[in-house]
Amino acid sequence: MLIGLCVALLALIFLGVPVILAIGAVALGGILALPELAPVEFPRKMFAAVDSFSLLALPYFILAGELMVRGGMSRRLVEFAESLVGHLRGGLGHATVLANMIFANVTGSSVASTSAIGSLMAPEMKARGYKGGFIASLAATSGVIGAIIPPSMVMVVYGAMAGVSIGGLFLGGFLPGLLITGLLMLVVHLHGYHPSFPEIRATTGKFSVRRAAGTLPRVWVAVLAPVIILGGIMAGIFTATEAGVVACFYALIVAMFVYRSVTLRDLPRILLNAAVTTTVVLGIIAVAGALGWLLTYLNFTEIVGSWLLGVSDQGWVVLLVLLGLMLLLTMFIESLAVLIILTPLIVKIGATFGLDPIYLGMLVIMTTQIGGTTPPVAVCLFVGTSIAGCRYDETIRRCWPFVAALMLALILVFLMPGLATWIPRTFLK
C-alpha cells in the first residue's frame, strides 16, 4: 500500500497534475482503499492540519509581504543594496544577493523573493550582458534567503506542526541566512574573474558613503520592520503569532502613509492577492497533513524511522541520511509538502537522539528550501527562468555553482550547530 501511494504521487506529479491536487487525490484514494477508514477522515484530517493557533500568523505575514511589495519596498531595497556593493566586481550580481537578504525581512518566502527582486534586476542585468541562465540561477538561489532570514512562512508552518518555538526558529535563521548571503556573493565574485563575465569592473565606481546614505531615507522604515518584530518577541511583548499582526499593521502604515504608494483603492486587490496566496499555502498544508496522517496510519513513520535508526546508532549519521532523503524527495515533490509529510518522522528522530529542536528545524528548513533550486522539480528555478526569459536547460547548466554554495552552507550549519542555536539560546533564556 505504501509503495502504491508513493508511485501514484510521483506519477501524478510527472504527468503535470498540480501538487495540491496530486497530494489530495493520493490521500483521498488511499483512505477510500482501506475499508476500515471512513471517507469523512479525509476532510477531518485536512481541517486538523490547519487547526493551529500558530498558523494564524501565516496570513498576516503573507499580507504584510504583499503590502511591502506593492508599496515599492523591493525597488528601494535594490537601490540601497547597489549603493553598498555596486563598487565590487560584478556589482549587479552582488546587489541581487544583498537585496534578497534585506528583502527577506519583509517577504518570508523564497518564491516571493525570487519573483520580486529578480523582476527588478533581470532587465538591467540583461542590458549589461549577463547571460539568462546566470540571471535565473542567481535570482532563484538568492531567493532562498527569503525563507531563512525571519520572518519566514516555512518556519511558521514547521514550528506549528512540530511544536517548536517559532520565535526561536526566527532567531535561529539569522546566521545561516547571512552565511548563505556571503557564500553566494563569493560565487558571484569568482565568476567575475572569468574572461567572458560581463562586469569585470565595478558598476558604480568607488564606494561612496554619501551615495549609500542618500538611499537611507527611502529604505530605513523597511529595515526597521524586523527590529520591531523580533525585538517584540525577544522582549516578551508579543508572541510570534501576534507578531504577524504587528507586521501587517506596520506594513500598512508604511505603505499608505510613509511611502504613500498604496491607497484605499489598492487595498481590495492587495487583500485578494494575499488571500489567494494564503489559500494555496494552507491548501497544501491541509492535503499534505491528510496524506501525512494516512502514512502514519500505515506505519510509514515507524518503517522509515526503523530503517533510519538501523543505519547507525550515531545521531549525526541518521540525521545526515534524513537530510539526504529530504533532498532527494524535494527534487520531485514540492518542498513544503515534503516538510509537512515528514514532520512526524523528523520529530521522532530528534527525540530519539536528543537533538536541539531549533538546530534540527533549521537544518530541515534549509534542506527543503535548497530543494526548491534542484532540478527537475525546482519552483524557484522555474520562476527565475520565467523572469530571465531563457530556456530551463540553460538555467540548469548555470545553477550548479550557486546550488553548491547553498549545500556548503547546509554542511557548515550541520557541522556547527551554534550557527543555528547561539542567538536563540542567548536571547530566549
N, C-alpha and C positions, 0 to 999 in steps of 0.2 A: 504493500500500500504506500509506504513512504517513498519507494523508488518511483512508483507510478505518479505520485504527486509532483515530485521533482522534475521528472521527464515532461509531464504535462505543462508545468510552469515554464520551463525553458523553451518548449516547442511553441507555446503561445507568444512568448516574447520574441523569438526569432521570426515568427510569422508577422510581426509588426503590430500585434494587439497592444493597446496602451497598457502600461504596467498595472494601473489600478484595476482595470478590467481583468487582466490576466490573473492577478493575485486573487481577486474576488471570485472569479469563475472556478479556480482550483480549490479555494477554501469551501465554497458552496457545494461543488461537486463531490469533494471528499466527505463532507458532512452527510450529503444525501446518499452516498455509497455505503454508509455504515448504518445498518438497521437499528442499532441501539441509540442512535442520536436523532433527535427531532429537528426538523428544518428550522424551527424557531431559534435554535442555538446560534445560527449564523448572524441574524441581526442583534441578538443578545450579546454576543461576544464583540461585535463591532462597537456597540454602544459602550461596553465595559472598557474597551481600549482607549476611548476618548473621554471617559468619565473620570477626569482627574483635575483637581484644583490647580496643580502646577501648570497644566496645559492651557489654563486661562490666559497665561502670559503670551501665548503664541499669536493670537490675532492682534494683540496690541503692538507687539514688536513688528509684525508684518505691516500694520497700518502706519507705525512710526517710520519705517523704512520707505514706504510709499510716499509719505508726506515729504520726507527729506529729498527723495529723488525728484519728485515733481516740483519741489521748491528750488531746484537748481543747485543743490548741495554738491552733486558729483562734479559739475563743471568747476566750481570754486575750489574743490579739493585738488583737482587736476592742476589748476593754475598754481596752487600753493606747492604741490609736490614738484612741479617742474622748476619752480624758483629755488628749491632746495638742492635738487640733483641734476638739473639740466646742464650744469657745467661739466659733468662727468662724461667719460667716453660712453657713447650710446645713451645719451641723456633721456630721450623719449622712452626707451625701454625701462630705465631706472624709474622714471616718473610714473609709468604704468604700475609697477610693483608697489611703489610707495603710496600712490593714490589708492590702491586697493587696500593697503594696510590701514590707512586713515579712514577710508570709506567703510571698512569692516565695523567701525564703531557705530555705524548708522544702520546698515542693512541687515547683518546677521545671517546672510545667505550667500553661498558660493556662486550660485547661478545668477542671483541678482547683482552681485559684484562684477561678475564676468560681463554681464549684459550692460550695466550702467557705465562702468569705466571703459570697457572695450569699445563701446559705441562711440565714445568721445575721442579715444586715442587712435582708433583704426584709420580714419581718413588722413590725419596728419602723418601717421607713420607710413602709410602708403605713399603720400606725397614726397616723403624724404627717402624713399627707396627700400623700405623694409619689405621682405617677402611675405605673402599672405599667410603661409604656413607658420612662419615665425610669429606674426601678429596674433594668430588664432591660438597658438600654443602658449604664448606668454599671457594673453588675456585669460585663458582657461585656468592655467596653473596658479597665477597670482590671484585669481578669483577665489581659490580655495581658502585664502586667508580670511575671507568674509565669514566663514563658518567656524574659524578657530579663535579669532580675537573677539571678545564679547561686545555686545550681546549676540548670542548665537541661537538660532531656532533649533538646530540639531541638539545642542546642549539642553535646551528646554525639554525636547522630546525624550532624550535619553535619561535625563535626570528624573523626569516624571515616571518613566516606566521602570527604571532600575532602583528607584528610591534613593538616589544620590543627590546631595545638595547642589541645586542649580547655581546658587551663588558661589559655591566652591569651584564648580566647573568653570564659571565665568572667570574667576581669578586665575585658575589654572591654565587658561588659554593664552595669557599674555606672552609668556616667554616662548612657548612653541610658535606662536604667531610671529614674534619678532625673529625667531630663528629661521622660519620659512622665508620671511622677507629678505633677510641677509643672504641666504643661500641662492635665492632666485636672482637677486641683484648681482651676486658673484657670477652666475651663469651668463647674465647679460654682459657683464664686464669681460668675461673670457671670449664671448662671441666678438667683442669689439676688436680683438687682435687678428681676426681673420681678414684677409685682404678684400673679400667680397662684402664685408659688412658695410652698410651704407653710412653709418655715423662714426667714422674713425675719430673725428674731432667733436668737441662738445657742441651742444646746440644753442646754448645761451651765453657763451662767453664765460668769463671768470665768475665765480660765485660772488653775489652781491648781497650784503646784509640789507641794504636799502630796498632792493627788489623783493627779497623774501618778506621783509617787514611790511612792505606795501600790500601784500596779499592777506596779511593777518586780519585786518578789519572785516574782510569778507568771509573768513573761514573760522574765526575763533569760536563762534557760537556752536559750530558743529563739533569742534574738538572738545568743547566743554560738556557735551552730552554724556559721554562715558564717565566723566568725572562725577557728574551728578548721580548717574545711575549706580555705578559701583561704589561711590562714596556713601550713598544712602544705604546700600546693602551692608557694607563693612561697618558702618556706624550703628547698624541695627534700627535705622529709621523706618525702613520698609523691607519686605521680603523680595525675593527675586521675582515672584509672581506679580506683586504690587509694583515692582519696578517697570513692568511692561506698561502699566497705566501712566506712570510718571513719564516714561519715554515718549509715549503717544502724545500726552499733553504738551510736553516740551517741544516736540517736533511741530505740533500745530501752531504754537506761539511763534516759533522761529519762522516757519514757512509763511504765515499770514501777516505777522506784524514786524518782524525783523527784516526778512528778505522781500516781503510783500510780493511774492511771486505766485502765491496761491490765494484765490478769492473764494467767496462763498459759492460762486457759480461752479468752481472747480471741484468742490467737495464731493458732490454725488459721484462723479467719475472716479475720484480717488478712493472713496469708500467702496465702490463697486469692484475696482481692481483688487483692493485688499481683501474683499470678501471672496472673490474668485480664487485668489492665491491661498487663502485660509482653507477654503473648501477642498481644494486639491490636496493640500498637505494633510489635513485632517482625514480626508478620504483614504489616502494611502495608509495613514496610521490605523484607521478603522479596519480596513480589509487585511492589512498585514497583521494586525492584532488577532483577527479571527483565524487567519492561517497559522499564526504562531501558537494559538490555543489548540488548534487541531493537531499540529505537530507535537505539542507537549502531550496531548491526549494519547497519541500514537507512540509515546515514549521516545520521540526524536531527541529530546534533551538528554535523556538517560543513555540512549545508544551512542550518540556522538560524544557526550560527556565521558562515558566509559572508555570510548576509543581514545579520546584525547588524554585521559588520565592514564591510560595504558601505554601511551607513547613514552612517558618518563615520569619519574616521581619528583622531578625538579620543576618547580613552578615556572621558571623562566623559559624552559623548553616548551612546556604546554602552552604558555602564553604566546610564544613565537609561532607555534603551529596554528593556534587560533587566529592570529593576525594574518598569517599566510592564507588560511581558509577564507577569511573575510575578503582579502584582496582578490582571490580567485572568483568568489561569488559576485563581487561588485563589477567584475569585467562583463557580466552577463545580466545582472539584475540591478534595478535602481538602488542606490546606496542606502537611502532612508529605509526602504523596505527590508534590506538585509539587516540593518541595525536593529529594527524592531523585532524581526523574526528571531534573531539570535540573542536578544537581550536576556531571556531566561538562562541560556547556556553561559553567557558572559558572567552573569551574577553568580551562577553556581561555581564556575571556575575561580572567580575572585574570592568567594567564601571558602572554598576548599584550601586555597593556598594563602589565605590571609593577605591578599593584595590590597593596597591602598585604593579605595573606590575612585578617588579623583585621578590618580595615576592611571588606573585601568580605563576609566572613562575617557580620558584624553587620548589614550592610545587607540581605542576602538573608533572614536570620533575622527581622529586624524586618518585612520586607515580607510574608513568609508568615504571620506572626502577625497582622498587620493584616488579611490576607485572611480570617482567622477571624472578623472582625467586619463584613465587607462582604457584603450580600445579593447573590444569593439563597441560595447555599450558605455559611452562616456558623455554624459549630459553636458558637462562644461565644454568639452571639445566640440560638440555639436553646435552649441551656442557661439563659441569663438569662431568656428568655421563660417557660420552664417554671417557674423559681423564682419569678418575679414574678406568675405566674398571669394573664397578659394575652395578648392576641392578637399574632401575629407582625407583622401590619401596623402595629400601634401601636408596637411596638419599632422597626420600620424608620423610622417617621416621627420618632422621638425620637433615633435613634442618630447622625445625621449631624454634629452639633457635636462629639461625642466622637471620631468617626472622623476628623474634620478635625484634631483635636488630635494624634491618632496620626500622621497624614500629615505634619503640621508637624514633629513630632519626627524622622520619617524624613528629611525635607528638610534639617533642621538637621544631622543626622549626615552626610548626603551632602555638604553644603557644608563641614562642619568635621570632617575625618577624625580630628582629635585627640580628639574626644569618644569615639571607639572605641579609639584606639591609645595614648593618653597613659599610662594606667595599665599596660597590658601592657609597653610599652617601658620604663617606669620600674622595674618590679619583676621583669621576666623578661629580664634582660640576659645 
